[in-house]
């Protein structure tokens, strides 16, 4: 099957408790994975003030996903966003250009190598005797 890369930004209801917010994010993750997609990267941007009022809301929780998925998943995901009450705004963009995808891959490789370096440094520091 042909897979593409997408970036999806979701704005979630600001009145949700921390527990309900995590449940909403987990439902989005489950939907992506259930429909055959893979979450390559996700960033929680937190509670942000909106540039303008949307449906009487002036702020919202922003979540950014980078997804590797078949094209038909995006239609299903956006239909899910429309009926999933905590989500009140979303936008999904296909990464078409080769430089965009290459930059994403480089970022993922550098973040995974820096994580492994940090882990090995931590292990060395913990395992080293005090002198």
N, C-alpha and C positions, 0 to 999 in steps of 0.2 A: 504494500500500500504506500502511496505517496504521502510523505509527511512534510509539513511546512512549519516555519517558526512564526509565532505570533506574540505580540505584547498586548496585555489586557489590563486596563486600569479600572478598578471598581471603587465606587464611593458608597460607603455603608452608613446607615442610620446613626447619628451621633448620640442618640439617647440610650443605646444599648449598654447593658452592663458588660463588664469584662468577660464574664462567662458566656453570655449570649453572643458577644462579638466573636469569641473563639469558636462557638458552635456554628455560626454563620460562615466563617472562613473555612471550617472543616467541611461543611456541606458543599462549598464551592470546590474545594480540593477533590472531594469524593466524586463530584459530578465530572470533573475533568478526567480523572483517572478511569472512572467507570465507562466513559465514552471512548476510551482508547488513547487519551492524550497523556503527555508526560510533562510535569512541571519541572522546567529546567532551572528556574530561578524565581524566587519570590522576595519581595521587599514590602514590609509594613511601614508605611510612611507616617502613620499615626493620625491623630486628630488635627485637621487643618481647616483654616477658615476658607470658605469658598469665595471665588472672585465676585460672584453675584448670588443673589438669593435664588434658590431652587425649591419650589414647592414649600415655601415658608421655612426653609432650612438655610442657615448661614454657615454651617460647618458640617464636616463629615469625616469618617475614618477612611483613609485612602489605602488601598492594597494594590500592588503592582505584581503581575505574574508574567513570566516569560514561559511560553508553552510550545512544545513540539507536538503537533497534532495533525490528524487528517483533516482535509478541508470541511467535511460535513460536520465535524465537532463544533465548529464556531457557530453555525446556525443554531444547533441544539443548546450551546452554552448561552448565547444571547437570548434565546427564548426562555431559558431558565432564569437568567438575570431579570427579565421583564416581569416574571410572576413571583420571584423570590422577594418577599416584602422588605427585608433589611437593606437590599440594594436599591438605591434610588437614582443612580447614574452610572454608566459604564461606557467604555470605548475599547474596541479591539482593533489592532492594526497588524496586518501581515508584514513581516520583514521580507522584502522582495529582493533587495539588492545584496549582492554577494559581500560587499564591504561591511554591511550591517551584520550579517550572519557571522562573518569572520571575526569582527570585533567582539561579538557576543562570545564566541568560542574562546578567543584569547582571554577575555575577562574571566570566564569560567575556569580555564586552565590556571590562570594566575591566582585566582582565589583559592582553588583547591591545593595548589602547591604551597601557598602561604599558610594555609591551614595545617598542612602536613608538617611544614617547618616549625610552626608554633607548637604543634603537638610534640615534635621531637625535642625542641628546646625545653619545653616544660618537663618532659620525661627526664632529660639530662639533668635539669636543675633539681628535680625532686630526688633523683637517684644519686646525686653527688653528695658525698659526705662533707660535713662542715669542717673547715680547716682553720 
